[in-house]
Amino acid sequence: MRHLRHPVRIAMLALFAIAAVLSVVKVSSATGVVNKADLQGNWQIVLGGFTGCGQSTEIANVTLNSSGSGTGTVKTHGNCGDSTETGQTFTINSLTTNGSGTAGLSCGPSCGWAFTIQVSPDRSTMSLVDLTDPGNYLSGTAIHQ
């Protein structure tokens, strides 16, 4: 009988551990088709990499409308110095039902980037990577605030 207690204790401990883990897992209620209206609101975009101006980091705060376009401020820190550009546009150009697509962000006079994007299923984050602009090698993340 003494030998049976140990496996039972281990099984009970494992059961409680699984229950504890499941109790803190947040299940997303947002699933299904992703559309531009889902992205409406404030976003903070953080980017890093190389631009036509050398190595830099950027942070943009933009507000999107239900059509997937909006404006905001882009702050840049890099080889060409620091800048703050207001009234910059961020536009979701294309978006498939699974959240993949393209977007553009302006960054000042004669400056702009084209991104391949992926929106998370719960619409809380978006990954961005510039794969098409010669001389620009940026990637980052946007958080829906």
N, C-alpha and C positions, 0 to 999 in steps of 0.2 A: 504494500500500500504506500509505503514511503516513496517508492520510485515513481508512482503516478502523480504525486503532488507537484513535483518539479515541472513536468511537461504542462500540467494544467495551469500552473502559475505563469509560465512563459506564454501560453496561449492567451490567458486573460490580460497579461501585460501588453501583448501585441494588439489585442482587440481594443484596449483603451488607447493605445498610441495611435492607431488608425482613426478611431473616433475623434481624438483630439486634433489630428491633422485635418480631417474633413470639416471640423467645426470652424476652422479659420480660413479655409479656402473660399475665395470670393468667386461665385459663379456669375459670369457675365449674362445680363438679361438682354443685351443688344446683340442680336445675331441677324442673319439674313442679308438682304440686299443693302449695300452701302450706296448712298447717293449724296450729292452735293449739299442738300439741305441738312443732312446729318452733321455737317462740318461747320454749320453756322455758329458764330461766337468768337471769343478771343482765343488766340493761339500765340504761344511763345516758341520761336524757332531758333535753335542753336546750331550753328554750322562751323566747320573748321576744314582747313586744307589749303590748297594753293589756288590763287586767282591770277589774273593778268597783272596783278600788283604784287605778286609774291605770296609768301606764307601769311595767312590771316585767320582770324576767328571773327564770327559775326553773331549777333543776337538781334532778332526781329520780333517785334510785338505787333501783330496784325489782328484785325477784326474782319471775319468773313461774313458775307450775307448768305442768304439761302441759295443763291446762284453759284456760290463758290468763288467769289471775288471780293477783294477788300483792300484796305490801305492800312499803313502803319509806319513805324519807325524802325530803321535798320542802323545799328551801331556796329562799326568795324574797327578792329585793332589789327594792324599788320605792318608789313614792310614799308608801305606808303604812308604810314601814320595812322592816327585815329580820326574817325569821322562819325557824324550822326546825320542821317538823311531822313527827313520826315516826308510824309505823303507818298511813300513807296507802295507799289502795288504787289499783291500776291494773288495769283489767280490759279484755280484748279482748272486746267485746260481740258483734261479728259479724266474720266473715272469709270472703271468697270464695276460690276456688281459685287466683286470680291474685294474691292478697295484698292486695286492697283490702278495707276494712272500716271499723269504728267501734270506738272505745275511750273509756273514761272514766278520769279521774284525779281523786282527791279531793285537796284542798289545805288542809284544816283544817275547823273547825266551820262548817257551812253554806256550804262552798266546794267547788266541783267544776267540772270542764270536760269537755265532750263533744267528741271529736275524730273527724274523718275521717282514716283512716290508709292508708298504702300501704307494704307490706313489700317490700323488695328481693328479687329472685329468689334470691339466695344467703343470704337470711335474716339478713344482718349489720346492716342498718339499716332504719329505719322513719321515714317522714315523717309529721308530725302537723299538722293545722290545725283550729282551732275555727271552724266555719262556722254553728253553730246557736245558741250561747248569747248572748242579748242583753247588750251591754256587755263582752263578752270577745272579744278579737281576738288570739289567740295562734297561733303556728306554731313548729315546731321539728323536731328530729331526735332519734331514739333510736338508740343504738349497742349492739348485742349484744356483751357483753364475754366 
